[in-house]
Amino acid sequence: MNLAVLGAQWGDEGKGKIVDLLTPHFSIVARYQGGHNAGHTVYVKGAKFILRLIPSGILHPGITCVIGNGVVIDPQALFAEIDELAKNGIDVGDRIVISDKAHLILPYHRDLDLLSEARRGERKIGTTSRGIGPAYEDKIARRGIRVCDLADPKGLEQNVRDNVTARNRLVQDTTMDWKPVLEQLLKYAERMRPMVRDVSLLLNDAMRIGKSIMFEGAQGTLLDIDHGTYPFVTSSNASIGGVCTGLGVPPKAIGRVLGVVKAYTTRVGEGPFPTELFGEMGNRLRESGSEYGAVTGRPRRCGWFDAVAVRYAVRINGLDGLALTKLDVLDGLDRIEICTAYRCGGATLTEFPSDVERLAQCEPIYESMPGWSAPTAGIRDFKRLPEAARKYIERLEEVSGVRAAIVSTGSDRTDTIVRDDVLQLADLRGLTI
């Protein structure tokens, strides 16, 4: 059965580790949205791998990794990532497949991204300025350049010339020459050509002969362009709907949905964050959890677990189970808080508000639980966790409405608790690490 793995908070939940952990039980891992602004970090036997565009299943030999049409691809970033993997002994060979319908990020997109953020002033979004947003803008405006366009040099030349000319009208302090952009793009086209396929056809043919697929999301539900804290969101559908539009598979192809959440909450960039902690406790979570962006290095804002937000993600995505990460970061705390509702304008809210201005006015209503002093780091058996840690997880399950199928107690793929009783409900019987 196919499985979708996606973020159920504001991104950075630890999806890379979970996808890597589950990969041996699937034939294909398919990424359905986002760009190289998403950094999925995987640790294997002490070695650290940061994957930006390539699905997190690439570290396992024999696994086909698909980049869907919903992803925007910076060719320079893609090949840098492939070369970096090769230097670390990971030969991708013919295991990477790229959709012929995927849109490309080109140098002028990065310039437009910087210009857009500068013009917003105090209302900036907090993007990574890697050109992702402008590439999606070109896609929606029907002036984007797709992978399949690389096969038509004449038409490609006209499109590049038109788009660079448009860039020069907007960015008036510098002028870009379209010819080097085209020349470099044609070189990338030669290297990319063997990887290009009709991904929708590939995946549907694979399912027809019984192959299983894991659908990998980037960012998180609360950053979804439609269902996130708009306008402080990413430019794609990070929630479950993105699987179908970003890969060309039908809804019935999605067998089960696993939502990844941290044992606390983090957010990068601008936008409201009801449980955000300032001062000593916020810094403590940031340093203990190494909460710095894998791609940008930006410090993440940290706060207590927000059950209102997670319940919202459960509803939007139809989650069958949770993968709870970074439990060990909470080791040694005397008390741990869980936000179970918001207080806003004299009213108590148990549902996540759509209006970002209203969300910014919400104050968390906390439920306090005792912490634990015994370490959880590296524990692989749920029964061996400190009693207070088990009770904390059980309470998170109650307030979110979904059981925790997987509990991560460290960065390495082996630092994981796999709960067999829950995995049976999610049809992942026989999962081993």
Secondary structure, DSSP 8 states (H G I E B T S, - for coil): --EEEEESSSS-SSHHHHHHHHGGG-SEEEE-SB-TT--EEEEETTEEEEESSS-GGGGSTT-EEEE-TTBEE-HHHHHHHHHHHHHTT---TT-EEEETT-EE--HHHHHHHHHHHHHHGGG------SSHHHHHHHHHTT---BGGGGG-HHHHHHHHHHHHHHHHHH-TTS---HHHHHHHHHHHHHHHGGGEE-HHHHHHHHHHTT--EEEE--S-GGG-TTTSSTTSS-SS--STHHHHHHHT--GGG--EEEEEEESSEEE-SSS--TTB--SHHHHHHHHHTT-B-TTT--B-EEE-EEHHHHHHHHHHHT-SEEEEE-GGGGTT-SEEEEEEEEEETTEEE-S--S-HHHHHH-EEEEEEEE---S--TT---GGGS-HHHHHHHHHHHHHHTS-EEEEE-SSBTTSEEE-HHHHHHTT-TT---
